[in-house]
């Protein structure tokens, strides 16, 4: 079973980067979950951050929003 919360080393490995790169470029954008003295990173937050970096978040917009952005009148009919 894959744990949902990862240590900093594991979070860096999950993203395929070195820990130093994680500290410099990722850690400032994702808040860790604190459990006692431990700081852990949620896989869902890591995935969301990575989706934003790679431009996938834009592709996940609802179809109606895409149509409205294209000026398609059918978007209003769907709402």
Jmol script that loads the backbone (N, CA, C; Angstrom):
load data "model"
ATOM      1  N   UNK A   1       0.844  -1.167   0.000  1.00  0.00           N
ATOM      2  CA  UNK A   1       0.000   0.000   0.000  1.00  0.00           C
ATOM      3  C   UNK A   1       0.899   1.242   0.000  1.00  0.00           C
ATOM      4  N   UNK A   2       0.544   2.206  -0.830  1.00  0.00           N
ATOM      5  CA  UNK A   2       1.288   3.470  -0.903  1.00  0.00           C
ATOM      6  C   UNK A   2       0.725   4.430   0.146  1.00  0.00           C
ATOM      7  N   UNK A   3       1.562   4.941   1.046  1.00  0.00           N
ATOM      8  CA  UNK A   3       1.051   5.905   2.028  1.00  0.00           C
ATOM      9  C   UNK A   3       0.686   7.218   1.344  1.00  0.00           C
ATOM     10  N   UNK A   4      -0.311   7.897   1.878  1.00  0.00           N
ATOM     11  CA  UNK A   4      -0.723   9.181   1.306  1.00  0.00           C
ATOM     12  C   UNK A   4       0.206  10.303   1.743  1.00  0.00           C
ATOM     13  N   UNK A   5       0.765  10.210   2.928  1.00  0.00           N
ATOM     14  CA  UNK A   5       1.678  11.232   3.440  1.00  0.00           C
ATOM     15  C   UNK A   5       3.110  10.737   3.315  1.00  0.00           C
ATOM     16  N   UNK A   6       3.979  11.608   2.815  1.00  0.00           N
ATOM     17  CA  UNK A   6       5.367  11.241   2.567  1.00  0.00           C
ATOM     18  C   UNK A   6       6.327  12.154   3.315  1.00  0.00           C
ATOM     19  N   UNK A   7       7.455  11.590   3.727  1.00  0.00           N
ATOM     20  CA  UNK A   7       8.526  12.416   4.290  1.00  0.00           C
ATOM     21  C   UNK A   7       9.066  13.304   3.176  1.00  0.00           C
ATOM     22  N   UNK A   8       9.888  14.261   3.536  1.00  0.00           N
ATOM     23  CA  UNK A   8      10.447  15.160   2.517  1.00  0.00           C
ATOM     24  C   UNK A   8      11.292  14.388   1.498  1.00  0.00           C
ATOM     25  N   UNK A   9      12.088  13.451   1.977  1.00  0.00           N
ATOM     26  CA  UNK A   9      12.893  12.640   1.055  1.00  0.00           C
ATOM     27  C   UNK A   9      12.003  11.837   0.107  1.00  0.00           C
ATOM     28  N   UNK A  10      10.957  11.227   0.655  1.00  0.00           N
ATOM     29  CA  UNK A  10      10.052  10.426  -0.166  1.00  0.00           C
ATOM     30  C   UNK A  10       9.257  11.304  -1.127  1.00  0.00           C
ATOM     31  N   UNK A  11       8.856  12.507  -0.679  1.00  0.00           N
ATOM     32  CA  UNK A  11       8.124  13.434  -1.551  1.00  0.00           C
ATOM     33  C   UNK A  11       8.992  13.861  -2.726  1.00  0.00           C
ATOM     34  N   UNK A  12      10.254  14.132  -2.454  1.00  0.00           N
ATOM     35  CA  UNK A  12      11.186  14.495  -3.525  1.00  0.00           C
ATOM     36  C   UNK A  12      11.343  13.329  -4.500  1.00  0.00           C
ATOM     37  N   UNK A  13      11.509  12.134  -3.973  1.00  0.00           N
ATOM     38  CA  UNK A  13      11.643  10.947  -4.826  1.00  0.00           C
ATOM     39  C   UNK A  13      10.373  10.722  -5.634  1.00  0.00           C
ATOM     40  N   UNK A  14       9.208  10.930  -5.019  1.00  0.00           N
ATOM     41  CA  UNK A  14       7.926  10.780  -5.714  1.00  0.00           C
ATOM     42  C   UNK A  14       7.858  11.703  -6.933  1.00  0.00           C
ATOM     43  N   UNK A  15       8.382  12.922  -6.789  1.00  0.00           N
ATOM     44  CA  UNK A  15       8.387  13.879  -7.902  1.00  0.00           C
ATOM     45  C   UNK A  15       9.555  13.648  -8.862  1.00  0.00           C
ATOM     46  N   UNK A  16      10.480  12.776  -8.470  1.00  0.00           N
ATOM     47  CA  UNK A  16      11.618  12.483  -9.335  1.00  0.00           C
ATOM     48  C   UNK A  16      12.710  13.525  -9.288  1.00  0.00           C
ATOM     49  N   UNK A  17      12.833  14.201  -8.145  1.00  0.00           N
ATOM     50  CA  UNK A  17      13.836  15.254  -7.993  1.00  0.00           C
ATOM     51  C   UNK A  17      14.659  15.016  -6.725  1.00  0.00           C
ATOM     52  N   UNK A  18      15.783  15.708  -6.612  1.00  0.00           N
ATOM     53  CA  UNK A  18      16.614  15.628  -5.415  1.00  0.00           C
ATOM     54  C   UNK A  18      15.965  16.419  -4.285  1.00  0.00           C
ATOM     55  N   UNK A  19      16.321  16.063  -3.064  1.00  0.00           N
ATOM     56  CA  UNK A  19      15.776  16.758  -1.895  1.00  0.00           C
ATOM     57  C   UNK A  19      16.087  18.257  -1.935  1.00  0.00           C
ATOM     58  N   UNK A  20      17.290  18.612  -2.362  1.00  0.00           N
ATOM     59  CA  UNK A  20      17.671  20.023  -2.429  1.00  0.00           C
ATOM     60  C   UNK A  20      16.770  20.787  -3.412  1.00  0.00           C
ATOM     61  N   UNK A  21      16.455  20.153  -4.518  1.00  0.00           N
ATOM     62  CA  UNK A  21      15.558  20.767  -5.503  1.00  0.00           C
ATOM     63  C   UNK A  21      14.165  20.919  -4.908  1.00  0.00           C
ATOM     64  N   UNK A  22      13.708  19.913  -4.168  1.00  0.00           N
ATOM     65  CA  UNK A  22      12.412  19.982  -3.489  1.00  0.00           C
ATOM     66  C   UNK A  22      12.380  21.174  -2.539  1.00  0.00           C
ATOM     67  N   UNK A  23      13.442  21.310  -1.738  1.00  0.00           N
ATOM     68  CA  UNK A  23      13.511  22.406  -0.769  1.00  0.00           C
ATOM     69  C   UNK A  23      13.500  23.772  -1.449  1.00  0.00           C
ATOM     70  N   UNK A  24      14.173  23.905  -2.578  1.00  0.00           N
ATOM     71  CA  UNK A  24      14.293  25.188  -3.263  1.00  0.00           C
ATOM     72  C   UNK A  24      13.054  25.552  -4.082  1.00  0.00           C
ATOM     73  N   UNK A  25      12.413  24.572  -4.690  1.00  0.00           N
ATOM     74  CA  UNK A  25      11.385  24.893  -5.677  1.00  0.00           C
ATOM     75  C   UNK A  25       9.972  24.418  -5.353  1.00  0.00           C
ATOM     76  N   UNK A  26       9.832  23.446  -4.488  1.00  0.00           N
ATOM     77  CA  UNK A  26       8.506  22.879  -4.233  1.00  0.00           C
ATOM     78  C   UNK A  26       8.002  23.228  -2.841  1.00  0.00           C
ATOM     79  N   UNK A  27       8.850  23.074  -1.858  1.00  0.00           N
ATOM     80  CA  UNK A  27       8.444  23.229  -0.461  1.00  0.00           C
ATOM     81  C   UNK A  27       7.757  24.561  -0.175  1.00  0.00           C
ATOM     82  N   UNK A  28       8.165  25.603  -0.841  1.00  0.00           N
ATOM     83  CA  UNK A  28       7.571  26.929  -0.601  1.00  0.00           C
ATOM     84  C   UNK A  28       6.142  27.024  -1.123  1.00  0.00           C
ATOM     85  N   UNK A  29       5.716  26.093  -1.973  1.00  0.00           N
ATOM     86  CA  UNK A  29       4.383  26.140  -2.573  1.00  0.00           C
ATOM     87  C   UNK A  29       3.398  25.162  -1.945  1.00  0.00           C
ATOM     88  N   UNK A  30       3.898  24.200  -1.187  1.00  0.00           N
ATOM     89  CA  UNK A  30       3.036  23.185  -0.591  1.00  0.00           C
ATOM     90  C   UNK A  30       3.291  23.144   0.906  1.00  0.00           C
ATOM     91  N   UNK A  31       2.238  23.305   1.676  1.00  0.00           N
ATOM     92  CA  UNK A  31       2.375  23.234   3.126  1.00  0.00           C
ATOM     93  C   UNK A  31       2.354  21.782   3.573  1.00  0.00           C
ATOM     94  N   UNK A  32       3.249  21.422   4.487  1.00  0.00           N
ATOM     95  CA  UNK A  32       3.238  20.048   4.985  1.00  0.00           C
ATOM     96  C   UNK A  32       2.105  19.842   5.990  1.00  0.00           C
ATOM     97  N   UNK A  33       1.748  18.593   6.172  1.00  0.00           N
ATOM     98  CA  UNK A  33       0.820  18.200   7.233  1.00  0.00           C
ATOM     99  C   UNK A  33       1.705  17.900   8.434  1.00  0.00           C
ATOM    100  N   UNK A  34       1.417  18.558   9.546  1.00  0.00           N
ATOM    101  CA  UNK A  34       2.233  18.351  10.742  1.00  0.00           C
ATOM    102  C   UNK A  34       1.533  17.376  11.676  1.00  0.00           C
ATOM    103  N   UNK A  35       2.217  16.288  11.984  1.00  0.00           N
ATOM    104  CA  UNK A  35       1.721  15.296  12.926  1.00  0.00           C
ATOM    105  C   UNK A  35       2.801  15.159  13.996  1.00  0.00           C
ATOM    106  N   UNK A  36       2.527  15.731  15.148  1.00  0.00           N
ATOM    107  CA  UNK A  36       3.550  15.792  16.185  1.00  0.00           C
ATOM    108  C   UNK A  36       4.694  16.645  15.684  1.00  0.00           C
ATOM    109  N   UNK A  37       5.897  16.131  15.788  1.00  0.00           N
ATOM    110  CA  UNK A  37       7.079  16.863  15.326  1.00  0.00           C
ATOM    111  C   UNK A  37       7.378  16.589  13.849  1.00  0.00           C
ATOM    112  N   UNK A  38       6.628  15.663  13.246  1.00  0.00           N
ATOM    113  CA  UNK A  38       6.897  15.290  11.848  1.00  0.00           C
ATOM    114  C   UNK A  38       6.176  16.211  10.871  1.00  0.00           C
ATOM    115  N   UNK A  39       6.845  16.507   9.778  1.00  0.00           N
ATOM    116  CA  UNK A  39       6.255  17.258   8.679  1.00  0.00           C
ATOM    117  C   UNK A  39       6.186  16.310   7.492  1.00  0.00           C
ATOM    118  N   UNK A  40       4.961  16.114   6.981  1.00  0.00           N
ATOM    119  CA  UNK A  40       4.734  15.169   5.899  1.00  0.00           C
ATOM    120  C   UNK A  40       4.006  15.850   4.760  1.00  0.00           C
ATOM    121  N   UNK A  41       4.243  15.378   3.544  1.00  0.00           N
ATOM    122  CA  UNK A  41       3.632  15.986   2.360  1.00  0.00           C
ATOM    123  C   UNK A  41       2.601  15.055   1.777  1.00  0.00           C
ATOM    124  N   UNK A  42       1.433  15.619   1.510  1.00  0.00           N
ATOM    125  CA  UNK A  42       0.291  14.879   0.978  1.00  0.00           C
ATOM    126  C   UNK A  42       0.493  14.634  -0.521  1.00  0.00           C
ATOM    127  N   UNK A  43       0.352  13.394  -0.942  1.00  0.00           N
ATOM    128  CA  UNK A  43       0.517  13.049  -2.356  1.00  0.00           C
ATOM    129  C   UNK A  43      -0.453  13.838  -3.231  1.00  0.00           C
ATOM    130  N   UNK A  44      -1.674  14.048  -2.753  1.00  0.00           N
ATOM    131  CA  UNK A  44      -2.653  14.792  -3.563  1.00  0.00           C
ATOM    132  C   UNK A  44      -2.194  16.232  -3.779  1.00  0.00           C
ATOM    133  N   UNK A  45      -1.596  16.848  -2.767  1.00  0.00           N
ATOM    134  CA  UNK A  45      -1.080  18.212  -2.910  1.00  0.00           C
ATOM    135  C   UNK A  45       0.104  18.231  -3.873  1.00  0.00           C
ATOM    136  N   UNK A  46       0.956  17.211  -3.788  1.00  0.00           N
ATOM    137  CA  UNK A  46       2.082  17.114  -4.715  1.00  0.00           C
ATOM    138  C   UNK A  46       1.586  16.951  -6.152  1.00  0.00           C
ATOM    139  N   UNK A  47       0.580  16.089  -6.332  1.00  0.00           N
ATOM    140  CA  UNK A  47       0.011  15.887  -7.670  1.00  0.00           C
ATOM    141  C   UNK A  47      -0.607  17.170  -8.208  1.00  0.00           C
ATOM    142  N   UNK A  48      -1.332  17.883  -7.358  1.00  0.00           N
ATOM    143  CA  UNK A  48      -1.974  19.133  -7.782  1.00  0.00           C
ATOM    144  C   UNK A  48      -0.920  20.162  -8.190  1.00  0.00           C
ATOM    145  N   UNK A  49       0.132  20.296  -7.386  1.00  0.00           N
ATOM    146  CA  UNK A  49       1.213  21.237  -7.714  1.00  0.00           C
ATOM    147  C   UNK A  49       1.857  20.859  -9.046  1.00  0.00           C
ATOM    148  N   UNK A  50       2.129  19.574  -9.237  1.00  0.00           N
ATOM    149  CA  UNK A  50       2.755  19.119 -10.473  1.00  0.00           C
ATOM    150  C   UNK A  50       1.832  19.338 -11.677  1.00  0.00           C
ATOM    151  N   UNK A  51       0.527  19.102 -11.496  1.00  0.00           N
ATOM    152  CA  UNK A  51      -0.436  19.366 -12.570  1.00  0.00           C
ATOM    153  C   UNK A  51      -0.422  20.839 -12.968  1.00  0.00           C
ATOM    154  N   UNK A  52      -0.326  21.722 -11.977  1.00  0.00           N
ATOM    155  CA  UNK A  52      -0.251  23.159 -12.267  1.00  0.00           C
ATOM    156  C   UNK A  52       1.024  23.493 -13.038  1.00  0.00           C
ATOM    157  N   UNK A  53       2.140  22.908 -12.622  1.00  0.00           N
ATOM    158  CA  UNK A  53       3.423  23.197 -13.268  1.00  0.00           C
ATOM    159  C   UNK A  53       3.449  22.709 -14.711  1.00  0.00           C
ATOM    160  N   UNK A  54       2.793  21.594 -14.976  1.00  0.00           N
ATOM    161  CA  UNK A  54       2.836  21.015 -16.317  1.00  0.00           C
ATOM    162  C   UNK A  54       1.684  21.478 -17.206  1.00  0.00           C
ATOM    163  N   UNK A  55       0.801  22.349 -16.663  1.00  0.00           N
ATOM    164  CA  UNK A  55      -0.290  22.892 -17.468  1.00  0.00           C
ATOM    165  C   UNK A  55      -1.510  22.000 -17.546  1.00  0.00           C
ATOM    166  N   UNK A  56      -1.568  20.927 -16.784  1.00  0.00           N
ATOM    167  CA  UNK A  56      -2.706  20.019 -16.838  1.00  0.00           C
ATOM    168  C   UNK A  56      -3.949  20.560 -16.154  1.00  0.00           C
ATOM    169  N   UNK A  57      -3.798  21.472 -15.220  1.00  0.00           N
ATOM    170  CA  UNK A  57      -4.954  22.019 -14.512  1.00  0.00           C
ATOM    171  C   UNK A  57      -5.875  22.718 -15.494  1.00  0.00           C
ATOM    172  N   UNK A  58      -5.319  23.436 -16.431  1.00  0.00           N
ATOM    173  CA  UNK A  58      -6.122  24.129 -17.439  1.00  0.00           C
ATOM    174  C   UNK A  58      -6.938  23.138 -18.262  1.00  0.00           C
ATOM    175  N   UNK A  59      -6.363  21.982 -18.547  1.00  0.00           N
ATOM    176  CA  UNK A  59      -7.049  20.980 -19.371  1.00  0.00           C
ATOM    177  C   UNK A  59      -8.183  20.301 -18.624  1.00  0.00           C
ATOM    178  N   UNK A  60      -8.254  20.464 -17.316  1.00  0.00           N
ATOM    179  CA  UNK A  60      -9.279  19.796 -16.531  1.00  0.00           C
ATOM    180  C   UNK A  60     -10.519  20.656 -16.290  1.00  0.00           C
ATOM    181  N   UNK A  61     -10.610  21.812 -16.953  1.00  0.00           N
ATOM    182  CA  UNK A  61     -11.779  22.669 -16.783  1.00  0.00           C
ATOM    183  C   UNK A  61     -13.023  21.979 -17.331  1.00  0.00           C
ATOM    184  N   UNK A  62     -14.216  22.284 -16.781  1.00  0.00           N
ATOM    185  CA  UNK A  62     -15.457  21.715 -17.310  1.00  0.00           C
ATOM    186  C   UNK A  62     -15.667  22.108 -18.778  1.00  0.00           C
ATOM    187  N   UNK A  63     -16.336  21.244 -19.527  1.00  0.00           N
ATOM    188  CA  UNK A  63     -16.566  21.463 -20.952  1.00  0.00           C
ATOM    189  C   UNK A  63     -17.283  22.787 -21.200  1.00  0.00           C
ATOM    190  N   UNK A  64     -18.259  23.127 -20.365  1.00  0.00           N
ATOM    191  CA  UNK A  64     -18.988  24.385 -20.533  1.00  0.00           C
ATOM    192  C   UNK A  64     -18.089  25.598 -20.464  1.00  0.00           C
ATOM    193  N   UNK A  65     -17.097  25.544 -19.587  1.00  0.00           N
ATOM    194  CA  UNK A  65     -16.144  26.649 -19.474  1.00  0.00           C
ATOM    195  C   UNK A  65     -15.292  26.759 -20.740  1.00  0.00           C
ATOM    196  N   UNK A  66     -14.891  25.605 -21.283  1.00  0.00           N
ATOM    197  CA  UNK A  66     -14.130  25.611 -22.538  1.00  0.00           C
ATOM    198  C   UNK A  66     -14.957  26.225 -23.665  1.00  0.00           C
ATOM    199  N   UNK A  67     -16.226  25.800 -23.760  1.00  0.00           N
ATOM    200  CA  UNK A  67     -17.091  26.308 -24.825  1.00  0.00           C
ATOM    201  C   UNK A  67     -17.309  27.813 -24.674  1.00  0.00           C
ATOM    202  N   UNK A  68     -17.529  28.256 -23.441  1.00  0.00           N
ATOM    203  CA  UNK A  68     -17.729  29.688 -23.206  1.00  0.00           C
ATOM    204  C   UNK A  68     -16.486  30.472 -23.606  1.00  0.00           C
ATOM    205  N   UNK A  69     -15.323  29.929 -23.304  1.00  0.00           N
ATOM    206  CA  UNK A  69     -14.077  30.584 -23.670  1.00  0.00           C
ATOM    207  C   UNK A  69     -13.883  30.676 -25.174  1.00  0.00           C
ATOM    208  N   UNK A  70     -14.497  29.752 -25.886  1.00  0.00           N
ATOM    209  CA  UNK A  70     -14.415  29.758 -27.347  1.00  0.00           C
ATOM    210  C   UNK A  70     -15.520  30.582 -27.991  1.00  0.00           C
ATOM    211  N   UNK A  71     -16.432  31.096 -27.153  1.00  0.00           N
ATOM    212  CA  UNK A  71     -17.544  31.892 -27.674  1.00  0.00           C
ATOM    213  C   UNK A  71     -18.685  31.049 -28.198  1.00  0.00           C
ATOM    214  N   UNK A  72     -18.772  29.801 -27.789  1.00  0.00           N
ATOM    215  CA  UNK A  72     -19.824  28.891 -28.245  1.00  0.00           C
ATOM    216  C   UNK A  72     -21.088  29.145 -27.427  1.00  0.00           C
ATOM    217  N   UNK A  73     -22.199  29.451 -28.085  1.00  0.00           N
ATOM    218  CA  UNK A  73     -23.461  29.748 -27.413  1.00  0.00           C
ATOM    219  C   UNK A  73     -24.053  28.529 -26.707  1.00  0.00           C
ATOM    220  N   UNK A  74     -23.639  27.345 -27.072  1.00  0.00           N
ATOM    221  CA  UNK A  74     -24.164  26.148 -26.416  1.00  0.00           C
ATOM    222  C   UNK A  74     -23.765  26.090 -24.954  1.00  0.00           C
ATOM    223  N   UNK A  75     -22.718  26.804 -24.551  1.00  0.00           N
ATOM    224  CA  UNK A  75     -22.269  26.806 -23.164  1.00  0.00           C
ATOM    225  C   UNK A  75     -23.353  27.384 -22.262  1.00  0.00           C
ATOM    226  N   UNK A  76     -24.045  28.424 -22.695  1.00  0.00           N
ATOM    227  CA  UNK A  76     -25.113  29.027 -21.891  1.00  0.00           C
ATOM    228  C   UNK A  76     -26.277  28.066 -21.731  1.00  0.00           C
ATOM    229  N   UNK A  77     -26.571  27.294 -22.746  1.00  0.00           N
ATOM    230  CA  UNK A  77     -27.686  26.345 -22.690  1.00  0.00           C
ATOM    231  C   UNK A  77     -27.418  25.215 -21.704  1.00  0.00           C
ATOM    232  N   UNK A  78     -26.165  24.898 -21.440  1.00  0.00           N
ATOM    233  CA  UNK A  78     -25.819  23.822 -20.519  1.00  0.00           C
ATOM    234  C   UNK A  78     -25.900  24.233 -19.068  1.00  0.00           C
ATOM    235  N   UNK A  79     -25.926  25.513 -18.797  1.00  0.00           N
ATOM    236  CA  UNK A  79     -25.932  25.994 -17.408  1.00  0.00           C
ATOM    237  C   UNK A  79     -27.276  26.108 -16.863  1.00  0.00           C
TER     238      UNK A  79
END
end "model"
wireframe off; spacefill off
backbone 0.3
color backbone group
